[in-house]
Amino acid sequence: MRAYASSLAVALFVPWRAGRRVERLRTRWLTAYATFHLLLASALCVVLSSWAYLAGKGAILGLREMDMGVDDLPPDTPGQVALGLSVSLLIWAALLGLLLGVCLAVARRLNGPDQDGYGSARKCLCLATPWLVVWAGSILFANAALEGELRHPAAAVRAYAQLKERGYRGSSAVDPGQPVRSSFTVRSRLLWVTAGFPIVWAVGLRPRNGWRGGAGATRIVAVGGCWLVAWVVSRVLPWIAIGAYAG
């Protein structure tokens, strides 16, 4: 517990010291540490998905109001909701795992045959994973404040259900209100973490052997490489399907 607390403090408050910290930590322990934060961040992402709204509708408003689809279809059962939550969790875990994989690929390319340098970069990546939780929690809180879920959870869930079923947020089809665009779609949320997480990871990297410019050049190349690879990967991802199943 003490090792976890100290590692968490380094990752969140002094990430530029990660390179020194990881030398004293075992790879197996850091892998478990990173896996825990990856799953926790994925769970927070699921809470902001439409599946979680559906579960919230059933819990807050009652099982009779769990129908979020077309009126002539039967209400979604708790089993269907649980399946949807599980699929959403797996998709978010895969997306965040893909981001970590991009960073690992850049670290491998950056260090070349230097196995010690690559091992240190991989450990720094694991140590930085609490920032995934910070990102997911911050967006969850921002969305809750924007949608009024903190003060009026039942009203917020009912309004979201109406938007999904009827296509408007106003009082009726005659007075539907302004067109609604979600501020926190899957793609927009991933854009934020893709932009920020490589920076948090890179500030703890040690200088690449034989490079001029030292640690600064290493970190700039690492961040730029992550952004470039992530952009290329994002161009081939099936965003429509991801958005439909991840929420």
N, C-alpha and C positions, 0 to 999 in steps of 0.2 A: 504493500500500500504506500509506503514511504517513497519507493522508487517510482511508482506511478505518479504520485503527487508532484515530486520534483521534476519529472520529465514533462508533465503537463504544464508546470510553471515555466520551464524553459521554452517550450513550444509556443506558449501564448504571449509571454512577456519579453523574452530575450531570444528570439529565434535565430539571431546571428551567432549565438553560442552553441547551436545544435551540433556543429561539427566536433566540438570538444566533448559534449555530453555523450554522444552516441558511442564514442570509443570505449566507454565503460559498460555498455549494455550489450546483451546477447541478441543475436539475430532472431532466435526463436521467440524471445520475450517481446521484441519489437514487432514481430509479425502478429502476435496475438493482440498487442496494443493497437496496431493499425486496423486490424479486423474489427475490433470492438467499436472503434470510432466510425468506421465505414458503415457498419450496420446501424449504429445509432443515428448517424446523419441520414441514412436511407429511410429509417422509420419516421424521422421528422419530416422528410419530404413527402411521405405517404400521407401524413396527417393533413397536408395541404391539398391533397388530391381530391377528385370528385368521389372516389370510393370512400374516403373518410367522411365526406359530407353525407353520403348515403348512410353510413353507419351512424353518424351523429343524428341524422333525421330519425332513424329507428329508435335510438336510445333516448333522445330528448322529446320527440314528438309522438312516439308510439309506433308500433309495428304496422299499423294500418296506413301510415303515411310514408311507408318506405318505397313506394313506387316512384321511380325517377325517370321512367321511360314513357312510351306511348300509352295513352289511357286504356287501349283495348288489350294491353298485356297485363298479366298478373303481377302483383307486387314482388319485388325482389326478396328472396328469402335470406335469412341470416347466413346460410351456407354460401349463397352466391356472393354476398358481401364479403365474407371471409376469403373466398377464392379471389375476388377482385383485389382485396388488400394484399394478399400473398403475391399475386402477379405484379402489382405495382411495386412492392418491396423488392422483388427480384430485379425488376427493370432498373430501379434507382440504384441498387447495389452494383449492377452491371455497368451503368453509366459512370458512376463514381470510380469503380474499378478501372474502367477504360481511361479515365483521366490519370489515375495513378500509373497505369501502363504506359501512357504517353510520356510521362515524366521519366519512367524507368528507361524507356527506349532512348530518350535524349541523353540520359546519364550514361548509358552504355556507349552511345556514339561519341559523347564528349570525352570520355576517359580512355577509349580505345583499349589497348592491352593492359592498362593499369588496373588490375583487379582490386587493389587496395582502395584506389580512388572511387571505383564503381561501388564497392561495398560500403564505403562511407556515405556516398550519395544516396544509396538505397536506404541506409539507416536513417539519414536525415529526412528522407521522404516519409518513412514510417512515423518518425517523431512529429512531423508537421500535421498529421491527420486530425488532431483536435480542431483545426481550423475548418474542416468540413462540417463539424458539428456547429461551430459558431456561425458559419454561413447559413446552414439549414435552419437553425433556430432564429436567426435574425430575419430571414425572409418569412418564416412562419409568423413571427410577432408582427412584422410590418403588414402582412396580409390581414391578420386578425384585427389590427387597429383600423385598417382601411375599410374593412367590411363590417365593422361594428360587432365582431364576434366576442370581444372581451366584455362589453357591457350588456349585450342582448344576444346571447348565443342562440336561443330558440328562434328569435326573429331572423337572425342571419341565416340559419339553416333553412328556414321556410322560404326566405327570399331567394336563396340559391336554388332550392328545389323548383320554385316557380320559374326561375330563369331557364332552368334545364328543360322543364316540361312545356312551358308556354312560349318561351323565347322573349320575354320582356320582364323588366324589373318594376315597372310602375304598378298602379292600382288595378288596371284592367287593360284589355286589348285596345280599348278606345283611347286610353291614356297610358301608353307603354313606357313613356320616359325616354331618356336619351339612349342611343345605342351603347351597349356595354362591351368593352374589350378588357380581357383579363390582363392585369399588370404582371402576373407571375406565372406565365406559361412554363412548360418544361424547358423549352429552348432558351427563354430569357433567363431563367434561374441558372441554367448551366453556363450561360455566357458570363455571369458574374463570377462564378467559382473558377471557370477556366481562365479568366483574366487575372484573378487575385491569388489563387493557390500556388501557381508556379513561382511567384515572387516570394511568398512566405517560405517555400522550400529552398529556393536558390540562395537566399541570404545566408544560409548556414553551410553552404558548400565550401570546401577548401579549394585552394587554387589548383588548377590542372598543371601537372608537371610539364615543364618546358615551354609554358606560354608566357609571353610578355603581357604585362598589365595585371598579373596576379589574380587575386580573388575577384576584383571588379570585372575583369574581362570574362572570367569563367561564369559569373552570375548573369551577366548580360546575355551571353551566348545561350546559356541554359534556358532563361526565360523566353528569349526570342525563338529558340528551337521548339519549346513547348507550345507557344502560340501558333507557330507555323504548322506543326504536325496536327494540333487540335483543330485548326481551321480546315485542313485537308480532310481529316476524319469526319468532321461535321458535315462536309459536303456530300458524303455518301450514306449517312445515316437516314433511316426511314422515319422522318420526324412525324408524319401523320399517324403512323401506327404507334410510335412511342408516346405521342401525346394522348392518343385514345386509351391506351392501356395503363400508362403511368399516372395520368390525371393532371 
